[in-house]
């Protein structure tokens, strides 16, 4: 069966890592770790989710570009706009 996302292993590995980080946050809260430590981990998870979103967007953008013949500059401009929006 063809993969929906060519980079699905990379995305899957990132999501797996994020799942572990979220579980670690849950344990940290249960152990009453400092707010600063928990917030630091939350920040790391948010950054990781943004990276996953960016990867998926770029894959989709490349598919669209190949079908509609967007220029490389068009793709870069749209990609930059997306990265600023998340």
Sine and cosine of phi, psi and omega as CSV:
sin_phi,cos_phi,sin_psi,cos_psi,sin_omega,cos_omega
0.00,0.00,0.76,-0.65,-0.01,-1.00
-0.92,0.38,0.57,-0.82,0.01,-1.00
-0.97,0.23,0.63,-0.77,0.02,-1.00
-0.93,0.37,-0.61,0.79,0.01,-1.00
-0.86,-0.51,0.85,-0.53,-0.01,-1.00
-0.84,0.55,-0.50,0.86,-0.03,-1.00
-0.99,-0.13,0.49,0.87,-0.11,-0.99
-0.89,0.46,-0.50,0.86,0.06,-1.00
-0.91,0.41,-0.69,0.72,0.03,-1.00
-0.89,0.45,-0.73,0.68,0.00,-1.00
-0.90,0.44,-0.70,0.71,0.01,-1.00
-0.87,0.50,-0.66,0.75,0.03,-1.00
-0.91,0.42,-0.65,0.76,0.02,-1.00
-0.91,0.42,-0.68,0.73,0.01,-1.00
-0.91,0.42,-0.64,0.77,0.05,-1.00
-0.87,0.49,-0.69,0.73,0.03,-1.00
-0.89,0.46,-0.67,0.74,0.01,-1.00
-0.90,0.44,-0.62,0.78,0.04,-1.00
-0.86,0.51,-0.69,0.72,0.05,-1.00
-0.89,0.45,-0.64,0.77,0.02,-1.00
-0.91,0.42,-0.64,0.77,0.01,-1.00
-0.91,0.41,-0.65,0.76,0.06,-1.00
-0.89,0.45,-0.60,0.80,0.04,-1.00
-0.91,0.42,-0.62,0.78,0.04,-1.00
-0.88,0.47,-0.68,0.73,0.02,-1.00
-0.86,0.51,-0.69,0.72,0.03,-1.00
-0.91,0.42,-0.65,0.76,0.00,-1.00
-0.88,0.48,-0.68,0.73,0.01,-1.00
-0.90,0.43,-0.68,0.74,0.02,-1.00
-0.88,0.48,-0.54,0.84,0.01,-1.00
-1.00,-0.02,0.10,1.00,0.03,-1.00
0.84,0.54,0.70,0.71,0.08,-1.00
-0.93,0.37,0.27,-0.96,-0.08,-1.00
-0.89,0.45,0.49,-0.87,0.02,-1.00
-0.84,0.54,-0.66,0.75,-0.02,-1.00
-0.87,0.49,-0.67,0.74,0.00,-1.00
-0.90,0.43,-0.68,0.73,0.00,-1.00
-0.91,0.41,-0.70,0.71,0.00,-1.00
-0.89,0.45,-0.58,0.82,0.05,-1.00
-0.88,0.47,-0.69,0.72,0.01,-1.00
-0.93,0.38,-0.62,0.78,0.06,-1.00
-0.88,0.48,-0.66,0.75,0.04,-1.00
-0.87,0.49,-0.65,0.76,0.02,-1.00
-0.90,0.43,-0.64,0.77,0.02,-1.00
-0.91,0.41,-0.70,0.72,0.02,-1.00
-0.86,0.51,-0.69,0.72,0.01,-1.00
-0.89,0.45,-0.65,0.76,0.03,-1.00
-0.90,0.44,-0.66,0.76,0.05,-1.00
-0.90,0.44,-0.63,0.78,0.04,-1.00
-0.90,0.44,-0.61,0.79,0.04,-1.00
-0.91,0.42,-0.66,0.75,0.04,-1.00
-0.89,0.46,-0.72,0.70,0.02,-1.00
-0.86,0.50,-0.66,0.75,0.00,-1.00
-0.90,0.43,-0.69,0.72,0.02,-1.00
-0.87,0.49,-0.75,0.66,-0.01,-1.00
-0.89,0.46,-0.65,0.76,0.03,-1.00
-0.89,0.45,-0.70,0.71,-0.02,-1.00
-0.90,0.43,-0.60,0.80,0.06,-1.00
-0.89,0.45,-0.73,0.68,0.00,-1.00
-0.90,0.45,-0.67,0.74,0.00,-1.00
-0.88,0.47,-0.65,0.76,0.03,-1.00
-0.90,0.43,-0.62,0.79,0.05,-1.00
-0.89,0.45,-0.71,0.70,0.01,-1.00
-0.89,0.45,-0.70,0.72,-0.03,-1.00
-0.88,0.48,-0.63,0.78,-0.02,-1.00
-0.94,0.35,-0.48,0.88,0.00,-1.00
-1.00,0.10,-0.56,0.83,-0.11,-0.99
-0.96,-0.28,0.02,1.00,0.06,-1.00
0.87,0.50,0.72,0.69,0.13,-0.99
-0.95,0.32,0.51,-0.86,0.06,-1.00
-0.97,0.24,0.31,-0.95,0.05,-1.00
-0.86,0.51,-0.60,0.80,0.02,-1.00
-0.91,0.42,-0.64,0.77,0.06,-1.00
-0.87,0.49,-0.71,0.70,-0.01,-1.00
-0.89,0.46,-0.71,0.70,0.00,-1.00
-0.89,0.46,-0.64,0.77,0.01,-1.00
-0.90,0.43,-0.72,0.70,0.02,-1.00
-0.91,0.42,-0.66,0.76,0.02,-1.00
-0.89,0.46,-0.68,0.74,0.03,-1.00
-0.89,0.45,-0.68,0.73,0.02,-1.00
-0.88,0.48,-0.66,0.75,0.02,-1.00
-0.90,0.44,-0.72,0.70,-0.05,-1.00
-0.89,0.46,-0.50,0.86,0.05,-1.00
-0.97,0.26,-0.40,0.91,-0.08,-1.00
-0.99,0.13,-0.30,0.95,-0.04,-1.00
-0.98,-0.18,0.00,0.00,0.00,0.00
